[in-house]
Amino acid sequence: VQLVESGGGLVRPGGSLTLSCRGSGFTFSRYDMRWYRQVPEKGRELVASITSPSSHTDYADSVKGRFINSRNKEARTINLQMNLLKPEDTAVYYCNAQWLANNYWGQGTQVTVSS
């Protein structure tokens, strides 16, 4: 089982980034997919989720209206489009896949928002 995130980097405040997460080794279409983020000395914060099979999305209040989460079942990926980025969005972003008792994590990708 693998979840591989990509797309992180350095961006100026107000800019945009799109994170991707590709899953392999499990039945991707069954799983609810989530993005979490973490900063040093804090727990992981749930940022966005997308369910299966309905693809219902939900967002943390802090990112609502700025982030868009989507999934491509054929490509086995989810994408987090992040717009109007703020310095407080700086964190390591993790992809998570969950179905019943199965719970998988990616290795994380760093997003830094700074001028």
Biotite code that builds the C-alpha atoms (Angstrom):
import biotite.structure as struc

atoms = struc.array([
    struc.Atom([0.000, 0.000, 0.000], chain_id="A", res_id=1, res_name="VAL", atom_name="CA", element="C"),
    struc.Atom([1.288, 3.434, -0.925], chain_id="A", res_id=2, res_name="GLN", atom_name="CA", element="C"),
    struc.Atom([0.031, 6.998, -0.805], chain_id="A", res_id=3, res_name="LEU", atom_name="CA", element="C"),
    struc.Atom([2.372, 9.446, -2.495], chain_id="A", res_id=4, res_name="VAL", atom_name="CA", element="C"),
    struc.Atom([1.832, 13.184, -2.175], chain_id="A", res_id=5, res_name="GLU", atom_name="CA", element="C"),
    struc.Atom([3.316, 15.752, -4.514], chain_id="A", res_id=6, res_name="SER", atom_name="CA", element="C"),
    struc.Atom([2.978, 19.426, -5.366], chain_id="A", res_id=7, res_name="GLY", atom_name="CA", element="C"),
    struc.Atom([4.191, 21.095, -2.209], chain_id="A", res_id=8, res_name="GLY", atom_name="CA", element="C"),
    struc.Atom([6.572, 24.029, -2.249], chain_id="A", res_id=9, res_name="GLY", atom_name="CA", element="C"),
    struc.Atom([7.097, 27.679, -1.473], chain_id="A", res_id=10, res_name="LEU", atom_name="CA", element="C"),
    struc.Atom([4.443, 30.195, -2.493], chain_id="A", res_id=11, res_name="VAL", atom_name="CA", element="C"),
    struc.Atom([3.781, 33.845, -1.705], chain_id="A", res_id=12, res_name="ARG", atom_name="CA", element="C"),
    struc.Atom([0.718, 34.901, 0.294], chain_id="A", res_id=13, res_name="PRO", atom_name="CA", element="C"),
    struc.Atom([-2.295, 35.085, -1.985], chain_id="A", res_id=14, res_name="GLY", atom_name="CA", element="C"),
    struc.Atom([-0.861, 32.493, -4.337], chain_id="A", res_id=15, res_name="GLY", atom_name="CA", element="C"),
    struc.Atom([-2.039, 29.012, -5.262], chain_id="A", res_id=16, res_name="SER", atom_name="CA", element="C"),
    struc.Atom([-0.741, 25.464, -5.129], chain_id="A", res_id=17, res_name="LEU", atom_name="CA", element="C"),
    struc.Atom([-2.266, 22.126, -6.034], chain_id="A", res_id=18, res_name="THR", atom_name="CA", element="C"),
    struc.Atom([-1.341, 19.035, -4.040], chain_id="A", res_id=19, res_name="LEU", atom_name="CA", element="C"),
    struc.Atom([-1.853, 15.563, -5.473], chain_id="A", res_id=20, res_name="SER", atom_name="CA", element="C"),
    struc.Atom([-2.009, 12.192, -3.773], chain_id="A", res_id=21, res_name="CYS", atom_name="CA", element="C"),
    struc.Atom([-1.855, 8.939, -5.690], chain_id="A", res_id=22, res_name="ARG", atom_name="CA", element="C"),
    struc.Atom([-2.841, 5.656, -4.084], chain_id="A", res_id=23, res_name="GLY", atom_name="CA", element="C"),
    struc.Atom([-1.708, 2.158, -4.993], chain_id="A", res_id=24, res_name="SER", atom_name="CA", element="C"),
    struc.Atom([-1.959, -1.310, -3.509], chain_id="A", res_id=25, res_name="GLY", atom_name="CA", element="C"),
    struc.Atom([-5.571, -0.982, -2.332], chain_id="A", res_id=26, res_name="PHE", atom_name="CA", element="C"),
    struc.Atom([-9.047, -0.572, -3.807], chain_id="A", res_id=27, res_name="THR", atom_name="CA", element="C"),
    struc.Atom([-8.935, 3.191, -4.114], chain_id="A", res_id=28, res_name="PHE", atom_name="CA", element="C"),
    struc.Atom([-12.600, 3.611, -5.070], chain_id="A", res_id=29, res_name="SER", atom_name="CA", element="C"),
    struc.Atom([-13.789, 2.229, -1.710], chain_id="A", res_id=30, res_name="ARG", atom_name="CA", element="C"),
    struc.Atom([-11.885, 4.662, 0.444], chain_id="A", res_id=31, res_name="TYR", atom_name="CA", element="C"),
    struc.Atom([-12.777, 7.998, 1.964], chain_id="A", res_id=32, res_name="ASP", atom_name="CA", element="C"),
    struc.Atom([-9.854, 10.311, 1.324], chain_id="A", res_id=33, res_name="MET", atom_name="CA", element="C"),
    struc.Atom([-8.681, 13.139, 3.538], chain_id="A", res_id=34, res_name="ARG", atom_name="CA", element="C"),
    struc.Atom([-6.027, 15.818, 3.709], chain_id="A", res_id=35, res_name="TRP", atom_name="CA", element="C"),
    struc.Atom([-4.502, 16.679, 7.073], chain_id="A", res_id=36, res_name="TYR", atom_name="CA", element="C"),
    struc.Atom([-1.827, 19.195, 7.929], chain_id="A", res_id=37, res_name="ARG", atom_name="CA", element="C"),
    struc.Atom([0.582, 19.503, 10.803], chain_id="A", res_id=38, res_name="GLN", atom_name="CA", element="C"),
    struc.Atom([2.896, 22.167, 12.150], chain_id="A", res_id=39, res_name="VAL", atom_name="CA", element="C"),
    struc.Atom([5.638, 21.506, 14.710], chain_id="A", res_id=40, res_name="PRO", atom_name="CA", element="C"),
    struc.Atom([4.411, 20.879, 18.254], chain_id="A", res_id=41, res_name="GLU", atom_name="CA", element="C"),
    struc.Atom([0.783, 20.618, 17.160], chain_id="A", res_id=42, res_name="LYS", atom_name="CA", element="C"),
    struc.Atom([-1.459, 17.692, 16.296], chain_id="A", res_id=43, res_name="GLY", atom_name="CA", element="C"),
    struc.Atom([-2.655, 16.921, 12.820], chain_id="A", res_id=44, res_name="ARG", atom_name="CA", element="C"),
    struc.Atom([-5.534, 19.078, 11.652], chain_id="A", res_id=45, res_name="GLU", atom_name="CA", element="C"),
    struc.Atom([-8.169, 17.741, 9.281], chain_id="A", res_id=46, res_name="LEU", atom_name="CA", element="C"),
    struc.Atom([-8.274, 20.101, 6.307], chain_id="A", res_id=47, res_name="VAL", atom_name="CA", element="C"),
    struc.Atom([-10.497, 18.464, 3.711], chain_id="A", res_id=48, res_name="ALA", atom_name="CA", element="C"),
    struc.Atom([-12.272, 15.197, 3.058], chain_id="A", res_id=49, res_name="SER", atom_name="CA", element="C"),
    struc.Atom([-13.999, 13.493, 0.165], chain_id="A", res_id=50, res_name="ILE", atom_name="CA", element="C"),
    struc.Atom([-16.148, 10.420, 0.608], chain_id="A", res_id=51, res_name="THR", atom_name="CA", element="C"),
    struc.Atom([-16.644, 7.330, -1.499], chain_id="A", res_id=52, res_name="SER", atom_name="CA", element="C"),
    struc.Atom([-18.722, 6.606, -3.479], chain_id="A", res_id=53, res_name="PRO", atom_name="CA", element="C"),
    struc.Atom([-20.632, 9.895, -3.317], chain_id="A", res_id=54, res_name="SER", atom_name="CA", element="C"),
    struc.Atom([-17.588, 12.207, -3.454], chain_id="A", res_id=55, res_name="SER", atom_name="CA", element="C"),
    struc.Atom([-19.165, 14.444, -0.845], chain_id="A", res_id=56, res_name="HIS", atom_name="CA", element="C"),
    struc.Atom([-16.636, 17.055, 0.254], chain_id="A", res_id=57, res_name="THR", atom_name="CA", element="C"),
    struc.Atom([-16.140, 18.784, 3.553], chain_id="A", res_id=58, res_name="ASP", atom_name="CA", element="C"),
    struc.Atom([-13.629, 21.401, 4.718], chain_id="A", res_id=59, res_name="TYR", atom_name="CA", element="C"),
    struc.Atom([-12.202, 22.914, 7.851], chain_id="A", res_id=60, res_name="ALA", atom_name="CA", element="C"),
    struc.Atom([-13.610, 26.380, 8.514], chain_id="A", res_id=61, res_name="ASP", atom_name="CA", element="C"),
    struc.Atom([-10.109, 27.810, 8.137], chain_id="A", res_id=62, res_name="SER", atom_name="CA", element="C"),
    struc.Atom([-9.914, 26.764, 4.459], chain_id="A", res_id=63, res_name="VAL", atom_name="CA", element="C"),
    struc.Atom([-13.549, 26.837, 3.391], chain_id="A", res_id=64, res_name="LYS", atom_name="CA", element="C"),
    struc.Atom([-13.990, 28.869, 0.224], chain_id="A", res_id=65, res_name="GLY", atom_name="CA", element="C"),
    struc.Atom([-10.258, 28.754, -0.581], chain_id="A", res_id=66, res_name="ARG", atom_name="CA", element="C"),
    struc.Atom([-9.460, 25.030, -0.970], chain_id="A", res_id=67, res_name="PHE", atom_name="CA", element="C"),
    struc.Atom([-11.088, 22.562, -3.359], chain_id="A", res_id=68, res_name="ILE", atom_name="CA", element="C"),
    struc.Atom([-10.700, 18.809, -2.938], chain_id="A", res_id=69, res_name="ASN", atom_name="CA", element="C"),
    struc.Atom([-11.439, 16.459, -5.830], chain_id="A", res_id=70, res_name="SER", atom_name="CA", element="C"),
    struc.Atom([-10.849, 12.840, -6.769], chain_id="A", res_id=71, res_name="ARG", atom_name="CA", element="C"),
    struc.Atom([-10.155, 11.005, -9.992], chain_id="A", res_id=72, res_name="ASN", atom_name="CA", element="C"),
    struc.Atom([-10.960, 7.352, -9.426], chain_id="A", res_id=73, res_name="LYS", atom_name="CA", element="C"),
    struc.Atom([-9.536, 6.232, -12.764], chain_id="A", res_id=74, res_name="GLU", atom_name="CA", element="C"),
    struc.Atom([-6.203, 7.902, -11.979], chain_id="A", res_id=75, res_name="ALA", atom_name="CA", element="C"),
    struc.Atom([-6.395, 6.829, -8.319], chain_id="A", res_id=76, res_name="ARG", atom_name="CA", element="C"),
    struc.Atom([-5.642, 10.365, -7.223], chain_id="A", res_id=77, res_name="THR", atom_name="CA", element="C"),
    struc.Atom([-7.047, 13.154, -5.149], chain_id="A", res_id=78, res_name="ILE", atom_name="CA", element="C"),
    struc.Atom([-6.117, 16.776, -5.683], chain_id="A", res_id=79, res_name="ASN", atom_name="CA", element="C"),
    struc.Atom([-6.242, 19.651, -3.231], chain_id="A", res_id=80, res_name="LEU", atom_name="CA", element="C"),
    struc.Atom([-6.378, 22.987, -5.025], chain_id="A", res_id=81, res_name="GLN", atom_name="CA", element="C"),
    struc.Atom([-5.301, 25.656, -2.551], chain_id="A", res_id=82, res_name="MET", atom_name="CA", element="C"),
    struc.Atom([-6.052, 29.274, -3.407], chain_id="A", res_id=83, res_name="ASN", atom_name="CA", element="C"),
    struc.Atom([-5.542, 32.578, -1.609], chain_id="A", res_id=84, res_name="LEU", atom_name="CA", element="C"),
    struc.Atom([-2.890, 30.970, 0.543], chain_id="A", res_id=85, res_name="LEU", atom_name="CA", element="C"),
    struc.Atom([-2.000, 32.528, 3.875], chain_id="A", res_id=86, res_name="LYS", atom_name="CA", element="C"),
    struc.Atom([1.129, 32.206, 6.023], chain_id="A", res_id=87, res_name="PRO", atom_name="CA", element="C"),
    struc.Atom([-0.932, 30.209, 8.518], chain_id="A", res_id=88, res_name="GLU", atom_name="CA", element="C"),
    struc.Atom([-1.469, 27.554, 5.838], chain_id="A", res_id=89, res_name="ASP", atom_name="CA", element="C"),
    struc.Atom([2.221, 26.678, 6.189], chain_id="A", res_id=90, res_name="THR", atom_name="CA", element="C"),
    struc.Atom([2.443, 23.043, 7.270], chain_id="A", res_id=91, res_name="ALA", atom_name="CA", element="C"),
    struc.Atom([3.272, 19.530, 6.200], chain_id="A", res_id=92, res_name="VAL", atom_name="CA", element="C"),
    struc.Atom([0.246, 18.194, 4.342], chain_id="A", res_id=93, res_name="TYR", atom_name="CA", element="C"),
    struc.Atom([-0.621, 14.508, 4.600], chain_id="A", res_id=94, res_name="TYR", atom_name="CA", element="C"),
    struc.Atom([-2.912, 12.379, 2.491], chain_id="A", res_id=95, res_name="CYS", atom_name="CA", element="C"),
    struc.Atom([-5.040, 9.775, 4.302], chain_id="A", res_id=96, res_name="ASN", atom_name="CA", element="C"),
    struc.Atom([-7.148, 6.872, 3.024], chain_id="A", res_id=97, res_name="ALA", atom_name="CA", element="C"),
    struc.Atom([-9.695, 5.208, 5.276], chain_id="A", res_id=98, res_name="GLN", atom_name="CA", element="C"),
    struc.Atom([-12.186, 2.346, 4.783], chain_id="A", res_id=99, res_name="TRP", atom_name="CA", element="C"),
    struc.Atom([-13.549, 0.363, 7.706], chain_id="A", res_id=100, res_name="LEU", atom_name="CA", element="C"),
    struc.Atom([-10.557, -0.451, 9.903], chain_id="A", res_id=101, res_name="ALA", atom_name="CA", element="C"),
    struc.Atom([-8.041, 0.243, 7.131], chain_id="A", res_id=102, res_name="ASN", atom_name="CA", element="C"),
    struc.Atom([-6.230, 3.536, 7.548], chain_id="A", res_id=103, res_name="ASN", atom_name="CA", element="C"),
    struc.Atom([-3.243, 4.572, 5.406], chain_id="A", res_id=104, res_name="TYR", atom_name="CA", element="C"),
    struc.Atom([-1.021, 7.666, 5.373], chain_id="A", res_id=105, res_name="TRP", atom_name="CA", element="C"),
    struc.Atom([1.310, 9.292, 2.900], chain_id="A", res_id=106, res_name="GLY", atom_name="CA", element="C"),
    struc.Atom([4.737, 10.617, 3.793], chain_id="A", res_id=107, res_name="GLN", atom_name="CA", element="C"),
    struc.Atom([3.673, 14.267, 3.680], chain_id="A", res_id=108, res_name="GLY", atom_name="CA", element="C"),
    struc.Atom([4.604, 17.254, 1.540], chain_id="A", res_id=109, res_name="THR", atom_name="CA", element="C"),
    struc.Atom([5.759, 20.628, 2.824], chain_id="A", res_id=110, res_name="GLN", atom_name="CA", element="C"),
    struc.Atom([3.807, 23.765, 1.962], chain_id="A", res_id=111, res_name="VAL", atom_name="CA", element="C"),
    struc.Atom([5.380, 27.076, 2.914], chain_id="A", res_id=112, res_name="THR", atom_name="CA", element="C"),
    struc.Atom([3.554, 30.360, 2.419], chain_id="A", res_id=113, res_name="VAL", atom_name="CA", element="C"),
    struc.Atom([5.922, 33.264, 2.819], chain_id="A", res_id=114, res_name="SER", atom_name="CA", element="C"),
    struc.Atom([6.919, 36.491, 1.170], chain_id="A", res_id=115, res_name="SER", atom_name="CA", element="C"),
])
